[in-house]
Amino acid sequence: MKLFDVYPINPINIVKGVGSLVYDDKGTEYLDLYGGHAVISIGHTNPHYVQRLEDQLHQIGFYSNSIEIPLQKELAEKLGKISGKDDYQLFLCNSGAEANENALKLASFYNGKKKVIAFKGAFHGRTSLAVAATDNPKIVAPINETNNVIFLPWCDEQALEQAFAVNEISSVIIEGIQGVGGIQVASLSFLQKIRSLCDQYNAVFIADSVQCGYGRTGKFFSHDFAGVNADIYSMAKGMGNGFPVGGIIISPKIQPAYGMLGTTFGGNHLACAAGLAVLEVMQRDNLMQNAEEIGSYLIDEIKKFDQVKEVRGRGLMIGIELPVELANARKDLLFKHHIFTGEAKPNVIRLLPALNLTKAHADRFLEAFATVLNQHAPSKSPPLVSGETL
């Protein structure tokens, strides 16, 4: 048997990771400023994280949600305190797509409506309804197609008002900062307008925080910059530092019922241990503050490069838009300077490092980036694939 070939792969075999550094099977060191799609939030093989998981494995790794799992309550309590959403309710699952799927479903249960507003450039996952709300027809199979999703222009308040006026809207789903869409930051007034219209029409405001949440921007949720609360926040990626963990936190106005949502693996003992370890390290080491400080430093320094068209983002979620003549920049960063970064089409470099990224590692990137920008000759490096498998 061979693997089902759906991933374009770079010819690099990473076998070890420590903090923001990873090493291939030849011993070559790489600086990881992508964290496997924003997943590594507290650094590779963080000692507290490893110990937490190891200790839990020696007790019990899994049992289903048919029994009490005190770790779930402990995770909910700590998540509520650190996020500032103490009165919300937590439902645990396994991935960002599953989190968004459950959020959209729960919204429809709540108000009995079907129509969902999503936005151009959105990425919400690859499962049935999540992919229908994703603005990429190439990954929407015929069976996923539905007329229940309305795509609107990004941050167009007039279009949003018109859509509410002529449709029975169940929910609005929006990333506070679009990741795959190129690090596009939602305006604060637009997020406030969503809140106002959802209140007016009894719709549910879903804050997709899978990539832009969990402290990455300097606040726990990037939507928090707008000073309003969403009804449901979806989470995954950085939530487990590599262990598959996802979840939604749900406003107290939405009441649960037995059988409404369910999962086999979500909220298992190991997942909760991983989730708790992440929050404990975030709190102990003030990682949201570090993300804000190092992110602001990087953004300010990157803006000084004349060749950069635009820098977007908050904290350690940064998009660097480059002109077409620098299309090889990301390839050269990887193969010539051994720095992992992400991309978004057509020519945006994405930085999504661990939240404990050091200034020294930020400077290492800036030095390499300066070298790359000053070399306009075509790259002789091997072909680089996006690795974008979200």
C-alpha positions in Angstrom: 0.0 0.0 0.0 1.1 3.6 -0.7 -0.1 6.9 0.6 -3.0 8.7 -1.0 -1.0 11.5 -2.8 -2.8 14.7 -1.9 0.2 16.6 -0.3 2.9 18.3 -2.3 6.0 17.7 -0.1 9.2 19.5 0.4 12.3 17.1 0.4 13.0 17.7 4.1 12.6 15.1 6.9 12.3 16.8 10.3 13.1 14.4 13.1 13.6 16.7 16.1 12.3 20.0 17.5 13.3 22.2 20.5 11.5 25.5 21.0 11.5 27.4 17.7 14.2 25.2 16.2 13.8 22.0 14.2 16.4 19.5 12.8 16.3 17.2 9.8 17.6 13.7 9.5 21.0 15.1 8.3 21.4 17.3 11.4 20.6 20.6 9.7 19.0 23.2 11.9 16.0 25.2 10.8 14.3 28.2 12.4 10.6 27.4 12.5 8.5 30.5 11.9 5.4 28.6 10.7 4.9 26.0 13.5 3.1 23.5 11.2 0.3 25.9 10.3 0.2 27.9 13.5 0.0 24.8 15.6 3.1 25.0 17.8 2.1 27.7 20.3 4.6 27.0 23.2 7.5 25.6 21.3 8.5 22.1 20.1 8.9 19.6 22.9 8.3 22.1 25.6 9.4 20.3 28.8 6.3 21.1 30.9 4.1 19.9 28.0 6.0 16.7 27.5 5.9 16.0 31.2 2.2 16.6 31.4 1.5 14.2 28.6 3.8 11.6 29.9 2.3 11.7 33.4 -1.2 11.4 31.9 -0.2 8.4 29.8 1.0 6.6 32.9 -2.5 7.0 34.3 -5.1 6.7 31.5 -4.9 8.0 27.9 -8.5 7.7 26.8 -12.0 6.9 27.8 -15.2 8.2 26.2 -17.5 11.0 27.2 -19.8 8.5 28.9 -18.0 9.0 32.2 -16.7 11.9 34.2 -13.5 13.4 33.0 -12.4 16.0 35.6 -9.7 17.2 33.3 -12.4 18.7 31.0 -13.8 20.8 33.8 -10.3 21.9 34.8 -9.5 22.9 31.2 -12.8 24.8 30.9 -12.2 26.7 34.1 -8.6 27.7 33.1 -9.7 28.6 29.6 -12.4 30.8 30.9 -10.1 32.7 33.2 -7.3 33.2 30.7 -9.6 34.1 27.8 -11.9 36.4 29.9 -15.0 34.4 28.9 -15.7 32.8 32.3 -19.5 32.6 31.7 -19.1 30.6 28.4 -19.5 26.9 28.0 -16.9 24.6 26.4 -17.5 21.8 24.0 -14.3 19.8 23.0 -13.6 18.2 19.7 -10.6 17.3 17.6 -9.9 19.9 14.9 -10.7 23.4 13.6 -12.9 22.1 10.9 -14.9 20.1 13.4 -15.1 23.1 15.7 -16.5 25.3 12.9 -18.9 22.5 11.8 -20.3 22.2 15.3 -20.5 26.0 15.7 -22.6 26.4 12.5 -24.8 23.5 13.5 -25.3 24.8 17.0 -26.3 28.2 15.6 -28.9 26.6 13.4 -30.3 24.6 16.4 -30.5 27.8 18.4 -32.5 30.0 16.0 -34.0 27.4 13.6 -32.5 29.3 10.6 -30.4 28.0 7.7 -28.5 30.8 6.0 -24.9 31.5 6.9 -22.9 34.6 6.0 -19.2 34.0 5.2 -16.7 36.2 3.4 -14.5 36.3 0.3 -11.1 34.8 1.2 -12.5 32.8 4.0 -11.1 29.4 5.1 -13.1 27.5 7.7 -12.2 23.9 7.1 -12.6 20.9 4.8 -15.6 19.1 6.3 -19.1 19.3 4.8 -20.5 22.6 6.0 -17.1 24.2 7.0 -15.9 23.7 3.4 -19.1 25.1 2.0 -18.4 28.3 4.0 -14.8 28.3 2.6 -14.1 30.5 -0.4 -12.2 28.0 -2.5 -14.3 26.1 -5.1 -11.4 23.7 -5.8 -11.9 21.9 -2.5 -15.7 21.9 -2.5 -17.0 18.6 -3.8 -20.5 18.5 -5.5 -21.9 16.9 -2.4 -20.7 19.8 -0.3 -22.5 22.4 -2.4 -25.3 24.3 -0.7 -27.3 27.5 -1.3 -27.3 28.1 2.4 -24.0 30.0 2.4 -23.9 33.7 1.3 -20.4 35.0 0.5 -20.0 38.8 1.0 -17.1 41.1 0.2 -14.5 41.4 3.1 -15.4 44.2 5.5 -18.3 45.6 3.4 -20.7 47.0 6.0 -23.4 48.0 3.4 -23.4 44.5 1.8 -23.7 43.0 5.3 -26.7 45.1 6.1 -28.4 44.3 2.8 -27.8 40.5 3.3 -29.5 40.6 6.7 -32.4 42.7 5.3 -33.4 40.1 2.6 -32.4 36.8 4.2 -33.2 34.8 7.3 -29.6 34.7 8.7 -28.7 31.9 11.1 -25.1 32.9 11.7 -22.2 35.0 10.5 -18.8 33.3 10.6 -15.6 35.3 10.3 -11.9 35.0 11.0 -10.7 38.0 13.0 -7.6 37.8 10.8 -7.9 35.7 7.6 -4.9 33.2 7.5 -5.1 31.4 4.2 -6.7 34.6 2.8 -3.4 36.4 3.1 -3.4 37.8 6.7 -6.3 40.2 6.1 -7.3 41.9 9.4 -11.0 42.5 10.0 -11.7 46.2 10.8 -13.0 46.8 14.3 -16.0 48.6 13.0 -16.9 45.6 10.8 -16.8 43.2 13.8 -18.9 45.7 15.8 -21.4 45.9 12.9 -21.7 42.0 12.9 -22.4 42.1 16.6 -25.1 44.8 16.2 -26.8 43.0 13.3 -26.7 39.6 15.0 -28.4 41.1 18.0 -31.0 42.9 15.9 -31.9 39.7 13.8 -31.3 37.0 16.5 -28.4 35.6 14.5 -25.3 34.0 15.9 -21.9 35.6 15.7 -19.3 32.9 15.2 -15.7 34.0 15.7 -13.4 31.6 13.8 -10.3 31.7 16.0 -8.7 28.5 14.8 -5.6 30.3 13.5 -5.9 33.8 14.8 -6.9 32.9 18.3 -5.3 31.4 21.4 -3.1 34.4 22.2 -1.4 34.7 18.9 -2.3 38.4 18.4 -1.5 39.6 21.9 -5.1 39.2 23.0 -6.6 35.7 23.5 -9.0 36.1 20.6 -8.2 38.5 17.8 -11.9 39.5 17.7 -11.4 41.0 21.2 -9.8 44.1 19.7 -13.2 45.2 18.7 -14.5 45.3 22.2 -17.5 43.0 21.6 -18.2 39.4 22.4 -19.1 36.8 19.8 -21.6 34.1 20.6 -19.4 31.2 19.7 -15.6 31.1 19.4 -14.0 28.1 17.5 -10.5 27.0 18.4 -7.9 24.4 17.5 -4.3 24.7 16.1 -2.4 26.3 19.0 -4.7 24.8 21.6 -2.8 21.5 21.9 0.7 22.4 20.6 0.6 19.5 18.2 -1.8 17.2 19.9 -5.2 17.1 18.0 -7.4 19.3 20.2 -10.3 21.5 19.1 -13.3 23.2 20.7 -15.9 25.8 20.8 -16.8 28.1 23.6 -20.5 29.0 23.7 -22.4 32.0 25.0 -24.7 31.3 28.0 -27.7 32.3 25.9 -27.3 29.1 24.0 -28.5 26.2 26.1 -27.4 22.6 25.7 -29.4 19.4 25.3 -28.4 15.8 25.5 -27.4 14.5 22.0 -27.2 18.0 20.4 -23.5 17.6 19.8 -21.2 14.6 20.3 -17.7 13.2 19.7 -15.8 10.0 20.4 -12.3 11.4 20.8 -12.9 15.0 21.7 -12.0 15.9 25.2 -10.1 12.7 26.0 -7.7 12.6 28.9 -4.5 13.1 26.8 -6.1 16.0 24.8 -7.1 17.7 28.0 -3.6 17.2 29.5 -2.1 18.8 26.3 -4.6 21.7 26.5 -3.9 22.4 30.1 -0.1 22.3 29.6 -0.5 24.9 26.8 -2.5 27.3 29.0 -0.2 26.8 32.0 2.8 27.7 30.0 1.1 30.6 28.3 0.1 32.0 31.7 3.4 31.2 33.5 5.6 32.8 30.7 3.3 35.7 29.7 3.2 34.5 26.2 0.4 36.7 25.0 2.6 39.7 26.0 5.6 38.2 24.3 3.6 37.6 21.1 2.5 41.3 21.1 6.0 42.6 21.8 8.0 40.4 19.4 5.3 40.7 16.8 5.2 44.5 17.0 9.0 44.5 16.7 9.0 42.3 13.6 6.2 44.3 11.9 8.0 47.6 12.6 11.3 46.2 11.2 9.8 44.5 8.2 8.1 47.8 7.2 11.5 49.4 6.8 12.3 47.2 3.8 11.6 49.2 0.6 10.9 46.1 -1.4 8.0 45.0 0.8 4.6 46.1 -0.6 2.6 45.7 2.6 2.9 44.2 6.1 -0.4 43.0 7.7 -1.3 41.3 11.0 -1.2 41.6 14.7 1.2 40.0 17.2 2.8 36.9 15.8 0.4 36.5 12.9 2.1 38.4 10.2 1.7 38.6 6.4 4.4 40.1 4.2 3.2 41.0 0.7 6.0 41.0 -1.9 6.2 42.1 -5.5 6.3 39.5 -8.2 10.0 39.8 -8.8 10.6 38.4 -5.3 8.4 35.4 -5.9 11.4 33.2 -4.9 11.8 34.8 -1.4 10.1 32.1 0.6 11.9 29.3 -1.3 15.2 31.0 -0.6 14.4 31.5 3.0 13.9 27.7 3.4 16.6 26.2 1.1 19.3 28.8 1.5 18.7 30.1 5.0 16.9 27.2 6.6 13.9 29.2 7.8 10.4 27.8 7.6 7.6 30.3 6.7 4.2 29.9 5.3 2.5 31.5 2.2 -0.7 32.8 0.9 -1.4 33.5 -2.8 -0.3 35.2 -4.8 2.9 36.3 -3.1 2.5 36.7 0.7 4.9 35.2 3.3 3.1 34.2 6.5 4.8 34.2 9.8 3.1 32.1 12.5 5.8 31.1 15.0 5.5 29.9 18.5 4.3 32.5 21.0 7.6 32.3 22.9 9.7 33.3 19.9 12.8 35.2 21.1 14.1 38.5 19.8 17.3 36.7 18.8 15.3 34.4 16.5 13.3 37.3 15.2 16.6 39.0 14.3 17.9 35.9 12.7 14.9 36.0 10.4 15.3 39.7 9.7 18.9 39.3 8.7 18.1 36.4 6.3 15.1 38.3 4.9 17.3 41.3 4.2 19.8 39.1 2.3 17.0 37.5 0.3 15.4 40.8 -0.7 18.7 42.0 -2.0 19.2 39.0 -4.3 16.9 39.4 -7.3 18.5 36.7 -9.4 16.3 33.6 -10.0 16.7 31.0 -7.3 18.6 27.7 -8.0 16.9 26.0 -5.0 14.7 22.9 -5.4 11.1 23.6 -6.1 9.2 24.7 -3.0 5.7 23.5 -2.3 3.3 25.4 -0.2 2.6 22.7 2.4 -0.8 24.3 2.8 -3.0 21.4 3.8 -5.4 23.2 6.1 
